[in-house]
Structures are given as structure tokens and as C-alpha cells.
Amino acid sequence: MIWAGVAIALVGALGYALGAALQQFEAVRDGATLALVRRPRWLIGGVIGFAGASLHAVALSVAPLVVVQPVSVATLVFAVPLAATLHGRRPRRAEIAGSIAVAVGLLGLMLLVPAHNVTPVLSDGGALALIGCVALVAAVTFGAARLLRGPLKALLMSVGAGAVTATVSTFVRVVGGGLNGDLGRLLHWFTLAIPVLLVCAIVLLQKSYAVGYFGIAYAGVQVVDPLTSVTAGAVLLGESLPTGPEKVVPALLAAALLIAGTVTLGRLAPDHSKPAVVRGEPGPREEPVNAATPEAA
């Protein structure tokens, strides 16, 4: 069942990436406002992203957080070329190298994480502590981001957004993985917390996308989300992590390769530049262009 969960998570990652790329394209043009709900492309992206997130939730119900959440990094491998296409450019060689690094690091972690699927149990106190810590992180990062501009602003906002999305995944894992066929277990405040946290995550993600640096914002989320989720899974849910030098050292190397590839993909994606004009739609707003980023050959 664990590998089935990984396969489901990969399919979900593709859907989530496509939805995110479509929504970011519109968020850069209109900003993270209610005007987005009138944009067909943004709505379609939301539906596709919701389908991907639903598959991710299914994966979390059959496999541990420490296994499923690193798979979410694969969304960046899908999202960067999709966003590049929407913005009228081709992926670069360095982006291809970053994708390979992500894939190799992800495969390494999948093979090294112990395949033990335990029933997740989270106390009320642990849940409230998790929400409190994440709320503090989001408040600090978004508060500080108000004082910044450009890629650093997008990166800082993505840290808060990634922490909140990880909290959603943690609660989904606890609720879905703890059912064991008893639907009566859904009658718990954890179930009600999921949609509330999900709305908060969506709002924060759209605000980070609207800064205009999609690659950086998305990369930040895809690093912070699994790191926070794996920590929550190990500390709060008692899920297994690699033990012993023969497994810990390769796992750390694989994680480092995964993070390096993710950062490379995000840093090289100049999707804060002016998007292409779509016939029949209002022209895009001017966005600052990163002069340090070379144009695609």
C-alpha cells in the first residue's frame, strides 16, 4: 500500500503543478484579489489543482507523511516547464539538470525511508501546538515580507505558505489514516480544521504567487512543506525515519540533492517577467525582469 500511495501522490503532483502554473499566470496579471474568481483560466487551474490535491489526500490516507510529502517536490519538476510554456519560453539546460537532481534525490529518499505504515495518532494538545507554531511562522514571515520587494519577498512568503500547507497534510494524514473503516471518526474537530487550514493555505499561496516570482515562490513552498511535514510526522505521529549511519548519511545526501535541485529550478525560472498577451484578453501588467537571468537560447 505504501508504494501505491507514492504512485497516487505522483499523479496528484502533476495535477497540482498544472493547476498552480495556471493560477500563477493569472495572479501575476491581476494580483491576489477577488478579481481572480472571474478569470476562467484561474478557475480551471483551481479545479485541476483541487483534483491533484485530492489525490494527494488519498495518498496520505494509505502511506506515511515521511514517504508521501517528499513526493510533493515532484510538482516543481512538472510546474517549471508548464509555467515556462505559459510565459513563452523554453526550459533551460540548468533547469533540466535541476529536474534530474530532484528526481534522483527523491528516489533516494523513497528507497531509504523505512516502509512502516503505522496508524497516525495526534493528541489535541499536539494539534493545537502545531497550529500555534505554524500560525506564528506565517505571521512573522508575511509581516516581514511587507517590508521587502522582489524575489526575497516571494521567498519569505513561500516559507509561511509552505508551513501552512504542511499542516493541512498533517491533519489529512491523521484523519484519513486513522479511519480504519470507521466513518464515525470523522466526527472530530480535526476534520473541521482541514478546510479552514486549506483556505488559509490557498490565500497565502496566491499572495506569494502574485509577487511575480513563481519559480522562487513555488520552490520555497516545495522545500518548506515536506521538511515541516516530515518533522511533524516523526515528532508528533511517531513515523519512522532512517536510522544508523549507513542509512542516515545517504538519506541526508539525497535530501541535500533534492533541495539543491529544487532551489536551482526555482532560481532559474524567470516567470516574474511579463507574460504573453492572450488574444481577446486584457494585456498583462508590466513586471520587473531579472537582469541577472539569461534568456533561453
VENUR-V178773 format. One record per residue. N is the residue number from 1. PSI is psi in degrees with one decimal (999 if undefined). OMEGA is omega in degrees with one decimal (NA if undefined). NEAR is the number of other ideal C-beta (glycine too) atoms within 10 Angstrom. Layout:
n->N psi->PSI omega->OMEGA near->NEAR
n->N psi->PSI omega->OMEGA near->NEAR
//
This chain:
n->1 psi->-28.6 omega->-178.6 near->10
n->2 psi->-45.5 omega->-179.9 near->17
n->3 psi->-29.5 omega->173.2 near->12
n->4 psi->-40.6 omega->176.8 near->12
n->5 psi->-38.5 omega->178.1 near->22
n->6 psi->-43.7 omega->-179.9 near->18
n->7 psi->-43.3 omega->178.6 near->13
n->8 psi->-40.5 omega->-179.9 near->21
n->9 psi->-36.3 omega->179.2 near->27
n->10 psi->-43.2 omega->177.6 near->18
n->11 psi->-42.1 omega->177.0 near->15
n->12 psi->-35.6 omega->179.8 near->26
n->13 psi->-38.8 omega->178.7 near->24
n->14 psi->-45.1 omega->179.1 near->18
n->15 psi->-42.2 omega->-179.1 near->21
n->16 psi->-38.1 omega->-179.8 near->25
n->17 psi->-44.1 omega->179.2 near->26
n->18 psi->-43.9 omega->178.5 near->21
n->19 psi->-42.2 omega->-179.7 near->24
n->20 psi->-41.4 omega->-179.9 near->28
n->21 psi->-41.6 omega->178.8 near->27
n->22 psi->-43.0 omega->-178.3 near->24
n->23 psi->-37.4 omega->179.4 near->27
n->24 psi->-37.5 omega->179.6 near->31
n->25 psi->-39.9 omega->179.4 near->24
n->26 psi->-34.8 omega->-179.1 near->27
n->27 psi->-35.3 omega->177.4 near->26
n->28 psi->-37.0 omega->-177.5 near->25
n->29 psi->-47.9 omega->-172.3 near->23
n->30 psi->-9.9 omega->-173.8 near->17
n->31 psi->166.0 omega->-178.0 near->16
n->32 psi->71.3 omega->-178.8 near->20
n->33 psi->174.8 omega->178.5 near->11
n->34 psi->-14.0 omega->177.6 near->7
n->35 psi->-22.1 omega->-179.0 near->12
n->36 psi->-30.7 omega->-176.5 near->20
n->37 psi->-10.7 omega->177.2 near->9
n->38 psi->2.0 omega->-179.7 near->10
n->39 psi->115.7 omega->-178.4 near->19
n->40 psi->-40.1 omega->-178.7 near->10
n->41 psi->-38.2 omega->178.8 near->16
n->42 psi->-41.1 omega->179.4 near->21
n->43 psi->-41.8 omega->177.8 near->15
n->44 psi->-42.0 omega->177.0 near->15
n->45 psi->-38.1 omega->178.5 near->22
n->46 psi->-41.2 omega->179.4 near->18
n->47 psi->-45.8 omega->-179.9 near->12
n->48 psi->-43.1 omega->178.6 near->20
n->49 psi->-37.5 omega->178.3 near->23
n->50 psi->-38.6 omega->177.1 near->15
n->51 psi->-42.7 omega->177.5 near->16
n->52 psi->-41.5 omega->178.6 near->24
n->53 psi->-34.1 omega->178.4 near->22
n->54 psi->-40.8 omega->176.5 near->13
n->55 psi->-36.9 omega->177.2 near->20
n->56 psi->-39.1 omega->177.8 near->26
n->57 psi->-39.5 omega->176.4 near->21
n->58 psi->-43.2 omega->179.2 near->19
n->59 psi->-39.8 omega->179.8 near->29
n->60 psi->-24.1 omega->-179.9 near->29
n->61 psi->-14.4 omega->-177.9 near->18
n->62 psi->-6.9 omega->-178.8 near->19
n->63 psi->153.2 omega->-176.6 near->25
n->64 psi->157.1 omega->176.0 near->28
n->65 psi->-43.3 omega->-174.8 near->27
n->66 psi->-15.3 omega->177.5 near->24
n->67 psi->-45.8 omega->-173.1 near->27
n->68 psi->-42.2 omega->-172.9 near->29
n->69 psi->-39.6 omega->175.6 near->29
n->70 psi->-26.5 omega->178.6 near->26
n->71 psi->-27.5 omega->-178.6 near->23
n->72 psi->-21.0 omega->177.7 near->27
n->73 psi->-26.9 omega->179.4 near->25
n->74 psi->-19.9 omega->178.5 near->22
n->75 psi->-31.1 omega->-180.0 near->29
n->76 psi->-37.2 omega->178.1 near->28
n->77 psi->-37.2 omega->177.4 near->24
n->78 psi->-41.0 omega->-170.8 near->20
n->79 psi->-37.8 omega->-176.1 near->28
n->80 psi->-50.1 omega->177.0 near->30
n->81 psi->-32.5 omega->177.5 near->19
n->82 psi->-45.8 omega->178.3 near->20
n->83 psi->-38.1 omega->178.5 near->26
n->84 psi->-41.9 omega->179.1 near->22
n->85 psi->-44.2 omega->179.6 near->13
n->86 psi->-32.3 omega->-177.9 near->20
n->87 psi->10.5 omega->172.4 near->21
n->88 psi->36.9 omega->176.6 near->12
n->89 psi->169.9 omega->178.7 near->17
n->90 psi->146.5 omega->175.3 near->11
n->91 psi->144.9 omega->-179.1 near->19
n->92 psi->168.7 omega->179.3 near->19
n->93 psi->-40.8 omega->-179.8 near->10
n->94 psi->-33.6 omega->177.6 near->13
n->95 psi->-37.0 omega->176.0 near->23
n->96 psi->-42.3 omega->177.5 near->14
n->97 psi->-40.4 omega->177.3 near->14
n->98 psi->-38.0 omega->178.2 near->27
n->99 psi->-40.9 omega->178.0 near->21
n->100 psi->-41.6 omega->179.2 near->13
n->101 psi->-42.2 omega->178.5 near->21
n->102 psi->-44.9 omega->-178.1 near->24
n->103 psi->-44.8 omega->-179.6 near->16
n->104 psi->-44.4 omega->178.7 near->14
n->105 psi->-40.3 omega->179.2 near->22
n->106 psi->-44.6 omega->178.3 near->25
n->107 psi->-40.5 omega->178.9 near->12
n->108 psi->-44.3 omega->178.6 near->18
n->109 psi->-39.8 omega->-179.6 near->25
n->110 psi->-37.1 omega->-177.9 near->16
n->111 psi->-21.1 omega->-174.9 near->12
n->112 psi->-25.3 omega->-179.8 near->19
n->113 psi->130.2 omega->-179.8 near->21
n->114 psi->134.6 omega->-177.7 near->15
n->115 psi->65.3 omega->178.5 near->13
n->116 psi->117.0 omega->-177.5 near->12
n->117 psi->99.5 omega->-179.8 near->16
n->118 psi->153.6 omega->177.2 near->12
n->119 psi->120.8 omega->-177.0 near->11
n->120 psi->132.8 omega->177.7 near->23
n->121 psi->126.4 omega->-179.5 near->12
n->122 psi->125.9 omega->179.8 near->19
n->123 psi->160.1 omega->177.1 near->9
n->124 psi->-40.8 omega->179.4 near->10
n->125 psi->-42.5 omega->178.1 near->8
n->126 psi->-39.6 omega->179.5 near->16
n->127 psi->-45.2 omega->-179.8 near->19
n->128 psi->-37.1 omega->178.1 near->12
n->129 psi->-41.1 omega->178.6 near->12
n->130 psi->-47.8 omega->179.8 near->21
n->131 psi->-42.1 omega->179.8 near->17
n->132 psi->-44.3 omega->179.8 near->10
n->133 psi->-43.8 omega->-178.6 near->14
n->134 psi->-39.0 omega->177.8 near->24
n->135 psi->-38.8 omega->178.2 near->16
n->136 psi->-43.4 omega->178.7 near->12
n->137 psi->-45.9 omega->-179.5 near->18
n->138 psi->-42.2 omega->-178.8 near->21
n->139 psi->-43.1 omega->-178.7 near->11
n->140 psi->-47.1 omega->-176.3 near->13
n->141 psi->-43.2 omega->-179.4 near->22
n->142 psi->-31.4 omega->175.1 near->18
n->143 psi->-44.8 omega->178.7 near->11
n->144 psi->-34.5 omega->-178.7 near->15
n->145 psi->-26.0 omega->179.0 near->21
n->146 psi->-21.2 omega->-178.4 near->9
n->147 psi->-2.5 omega->-173.4 near->8
n->148 psi->171.5 omega->176.6 near->14
n->149 psi->162.6 omega->172.3 near->10
n->150 psi->-152.9 omega->-173.6 near->14
n->151 psi->-34.3 omega->179.7 near->20
n->152 psi->-36.2 omega->176.9 near->14
n->153 psi->-46.7 omega->179.8 near->21
n->154 psi->-40.7 omega->-179.1 near->27
n->155 psi->-44.1 omega->-178.1 near->25
n->156 psi->-40.7 omega->178.2 near->23
n->157 psi->-33.9 omega->-179.7 near->29
n->158 psi->-27.2 omega->177.5 near->31
n->159 psi->-46.9 omega->177.7 near->22
n->160 psi->-42.3 omega->179.4 near->30
n->161 psi->-41.1 omega->180.0 near->29
n->162 psi->-37.4 omega->178.4 near->31
n->163 psi->-38.9 omega->179.9 near->25
n->164 psi->-41.7 omega->178.3 near->26
n->165 psi->-33.9 omega->176.5 near->29
n->166 psi->-35.9 omega->178.0 near->28
n->167 psi->-39.7 omega->176.2 near->28
n->168 psi->-47.6 omega->-179.4 near->26
n->169 psi->-38.0 omega->179.3 near->27
n->170 psi->-44.9 omega->179.4 near->30
n->171 psi->-37.0 omega->177.2 near->25
n->172 psi->-40.8 omega->178.6 near->25
n->173 psi->-43.4 omega->-178.4 near->27
n->174 psi->-45.1 omega->-177.6 near->27
n->175 psi->-50.8 omega->-177.3 near->21
n->176 psi->-42.4 omega->-178.0 near->19
n->177 psi->-16.8 omega->-177.8 near->21
n->178 psi->1.9 omega->-178.0 near->18
n->179 psi->-52.4 omega->-177.2 near->13
n->180 psi->39.6 omega->177.4 near->7
n->181 psi->-2.1 omega->-178.7 near->5
n->182 psi->97.5 omega->-178.1 near->8
n->183 psi->-17.6 omega->178.2 near->7
n->184 psi->-21.5 omega->179.3 near->7
n->185 psi->-10.1 omega->175.3 near->15
n->186 psi->-19.1 omega->-179.2 near->13
n->187 psi->70.9 omega->-177.7 near->9
n->188 psi->152.5 omega->-177.9 near->14
n->189 psi->-18.9 omega->175.3 near->9
n->190 psi->-40.7 omega->-179.3 near->18
n->191 psi->-40.8 omega->178.8 near->15
n->192 psi->-27.8 omega->-178.8 near->12
n->193 psi->-28.4 omega->-175.7 near->18
n->194 psi->-53.3 omega->179.9 near->19
n->195 psi->-33.6 omega->178.7 near->10
n->196 psi->-47.7 omega->178.3 near->12
n->197 psi->-35.8 omega->-179.6 near->22
n->198 psi->-42.7 omega->177.9 near->19
n->199 psi->-43.4 omega->178.4 near->12
n->200 psi->-42.5 omega->179.8 near->19
n->201 psi->-42.9 omega->-179.5 near->25
n->202 psi->-45.0 omega->-179.7 near->20
n->203 psi->-46.2 omega->-179.0 near->13
n->204 psi->-38.0 omega->177.9 near->23
n->205 psi->-44.5 omega->-179.5 near->26
n->206 psi->-37.1 omega->178.8 near->19
n->207 psi->-38.3 omega->178.4 near->21
n->208 psi->-36.9 omega->177.0 near->31
n->209 psi->-37.7 omega->-173.8 near->28
n->210 psi->-17.5 omega->177.4 near->22
n->211 psi->-29.9 omega->174.9 near->27
n->212 psi->-3.5 omega->-179.0 near->25
n->213 psi->74.7 omega->-172.1 near->31
n->214 psi->-47.0 omega->-178.0 near->30
n->215 psi->-44.3 omega->-179.1 near->28
n->216 psi->-46.4 omega->-179.1 near->29
n->217 psi->-45.1 omega->-177.6 near->33
n->218 psi->-38.7 omega->177.7 near->31
n->219 psi->-41.9 omega->178.8 near->30
n->220 psi->-44.4 omega->178.6 near->26
n->221 psi->-42.6 omega->-175.6 near->33
n->222 psi->-13.6 omega->172.1 near->31
n->223 psi->-47.1 omega->-176.2 near->21
n->224 psi->-40.6 omega->-177.7 near->22
n->225 psi->-57.7 omega->-179.0 near->26
n->226 psi->-35.0 omega->178.8 near->29
n->227 psi->-44.0 omega->178.8 near->17
n->228 psi->-41.5 omega->-178.5 near->25
n->229 psi->-44.5 omega->179.5 near->29
n->230 psi->-40.1 omega->177.3 near->23
n->231 psi->-45.3 omega->178.6 near->17
n->232 psi->-41.1 omega->-180.0 near->26
n->233 psi->-40.2 omega->-178.6 near->27
n->234 psi->-42.6 omega->-174.5 near->15
n->235 psi->-44.8 omega->-173.4 near->11
n->236 psi->-32.2 omega->-174.3 near->19
n->237 psi->-5.1 omega->177.5 near->22
n->238 psi->25.8 omega->179.1 near->14
n->239 psi->152.0 omega->-172.7 near->22
n->240 psi->144.3 omega->172.2 near->16
n->241 psi->161.8 omega->178.4 near->16
n->242 psi->139.3 omega->178.3 near->18
n->243 psi->153.9 omega->-178.9 near->10
n->244 psi->141.8 omega->-177.5 near->7
n->245 psi->-35.1 omega->-176.8 near->8
n->246 psi->-18.0 omega->177.6 near->10
n->247 psi->-35.6 omega->-178.0 near->15
n->248 psi->-46.0 omega->-177.6 near->13
n->249 psi->-50.8 omega->176.4 near->12
n->250 psi->-35.2 omega->179.2 near->15
n->251 psi->-41.3 omega->177.9 near->18
n->252 psi->-39.2 omega->177.6 near->13
n->253 psi->-41.5 omega->178.3 near->14
n->254 psi->-40.5 omega->178.4 near->22
n->255 psi->-41.0 omega->178.6 near->19
n->256 psi->-41.5 omega->178.3 near->12
n->257 psi->-40.4 omega->178.7 near->19
n->258 psi->-46.2 omega->-180.0 near->25
n->259 psi->-41.8 omega->179.7 near->19
n->260 psi->-43.9 omega->178.2 near->14
n->261 psi->-39.3 omega->179.7 near->25
n->262 psi->-45.9 omega->179.9 near->27
n->263 psi->-39.7 omega->178.6 near->20
n->264 psi->-46.1 omega->179.5 near->21
n->265 psi->-44.2 omega->-179.7 near->29
n->266 psi->-43.0 omega->-176.3 near->29
n->267 psi->-30.9 omega->-175.3 near->20
n->268 psi->-6.4 omega->-176.9 near->22
n->269 psi->101.6 omega->-176.7 near->30
n->270 psi->52.2 omega->-174.9 near->24
n->271 psi->15.8 omega->169.9 near->27
n->272 psi->-3.1 omega->177.9 near->24
n->273 psi->171.5 omega->-174.3 near->20
n->274 psi->122.6 omega->178.5 near->17
n->275 psi->164.2 omega->-179.1 near->21
n->276 psi->150.2 omega->177.7 near->12
n->277 psi->130.5 omega->178.3 near->11
n->278 psi->128.2 omega->-176.6 near->13
n->279 psi->132.9 omega->177.0 near->5
n->280 psi->-0.4 omega->-179.7 near->5
n->281 psi->157.8 omega->179.3 near->12
n->282 psi->147.2 omega->179.4 near->9
n->283 psi->152.5 omega->-178.6 near->10
n->284 psi->159.8 omega->175.0 near->18
n->285 psi->154.0 omega->175.1 near->12
n->286 psi->132.3 omega->177.2 near->8
n->287 psi->147.5 omega->179.9 near->17
n->288 psi->142.2 omega->179.6 near->13
n->289 psi->135.4 omega->-179.7 near->12
n->290 psi->105.6 omega->-175.2 near->19
n->291 psi->-22.3 omega->-178.6 near->7
n->292 psi->-10.0 omega->-177.5 near->7
n->293 psi->116.4 omega->-177.9 near->15
n->294 psi->151.6 omega->177.7 near->11
n->295 psi->153.3 omega->-179.4 near->10
n->296 psi->142.6 omega->179.2 near->13
n->297 psi->999 omega->NA near->6
//
